[in-house]
Amino acid sequence: MKKLSSQEAYEFKSNVRQKYDWGTLLDGSNWVMVQGKDFDCSTKSFRNRCYRYARERGLGCNTHIRTIQGEEHMLIRAYNLADGNR
């Protein structure tokens, strides 16, 4: 039996072996992801993942989807809910 720290427990619950670096994607910067290059699921599914992982971290997340030359691009930017800045 092993006692886990809060961080270890969080990582255990959130599956550390994730495909995407959510810590980076939700750091408050503007990130553009391209379907088929940066993510393989549908844009709707990836958008929902962004919202879910942001919410788990106490953040909000804005996304915008645009088709450019036949490819779906998604702009992602997380924000601190307490700040009220969207």
RACORPE-V219415 format. One record per residue. N is the residue number from 1. RES is the residue in three letters. SS is DSSP state (alpha for helix, beta for strand, coil for the rest). PHI is phi in degrees with one decimal (999 if undefined). Layout:
N & RES & SS & PHI
N & RES & SS & PHI
This chain:
1 & MET & coil & 999
2 & LYS & coil & -131.8
3 & LYS & coil & -86.2
4 & LEU & coil & -104.4
5 & SER & coil & -73.5
6 & SER & alpha & -59.4
7 & GLN & alpha & -64.8
8 & GLU & alpha & -63.4
9 & ALA & alpha & -65.5
10 & TYR & alpha & -61.1
11 & GLU & alpha & -63.7
12 & PHE & alpha & -63.5
13 & LYS & alpha & -69.6
14 & SER & coil & -95.3
15 & ASN & coil & 61.1
16 & VAL & coil & -55.6
17 & ARG & coil & -82.0
18 & GLN & coil & -74.0
19 & LYS & coil & -77.7
20 & TYR & coil & -114.7
21 & ASP & coil & -88.3
22 & TRP & alpha & -65.1
23 & GLY & alpha & -60.3
24 & THR & alpha & -77.0
25 & LEU & alpha & -61.4
26 & LEU & coil & -109.0
27 & ASP & coil & -87.1
28 & GLY & coil & 98.1
29 & SER & coil & -81.1
30 & ASN & coil & -87.9
31 & TRP & beta & -121.4
32 & VAL & beta & -110.4
33 & MET & beta & -117.1
34 & VAL & beta & -112.9
35 & GLN & beta & -63.1
36 & GLY & coil & 91.0
37 & LYS & coil & -112.5
38 & ASP & coil & -100.4
39 & PHE & beta & -147.7
40 & ASP & coil & -104.6
41 & CYS & coil & -82.2
42 & SER & coil & -68.4
43 & THR & alpha & -63.5
44 & LYS & alpha & -63.1
45 & SER & alpha & -65.3
46 & PHE & alpha & -66.6
47 & ARG & alpha & -60.2
48 & ASN & alpha & -64.3
49 & ARG & alpha & -63.2
50 & CYS & alpha & -57.2
51 & TYR & alpha & -61.0
52 & ARG & alpha & -64.9
53 & TYR & alpha & -67.6
54 & ALA & alpha & -64.3
55 & ARG & alpha & -60.3
56 & GLU & alpha & -62.3
57 & ARG & coil & -98.6
58 & GLY & coil & 74.3
59 & LEU & beta & -114.4
60 & GLY & beta & -103.8
61 & CYS & beta & -148.2
62 & ASN & beta & -103.6
63 & THR & beta & -134.7
64 & HIS & beta & -138.9
65 & ILE & beta & -112.8
66 & ARG & beta & -143.2
67 & THR & beta & -93.5
68 & ILE & beta & -124.8
69 & GLN & coil & 49.1
70 & GLY & coil & 79.8
71 & GLU & beta & -112.5
72 & GLU & beta & -81.8
73 & HIS & beta & -111.2
74 & MET & beta & -126.6
75 & LEU & beta & -91.6
76 & ILE & beta & -126.2
77 & ARG & beta & -146.9
78 & ALA & beta & -90.4
79 & TYR & beta & -146.5
80 & ASN & beta & -80.3
81 & LEU & coil & -60.9
82 & ALA & coil & -67.6
83 & ASP & coil & -75.6
84 & GLY & coil & 76.2
85 & ASN & coil & -82.6
86 & ARG & coil & -109.9
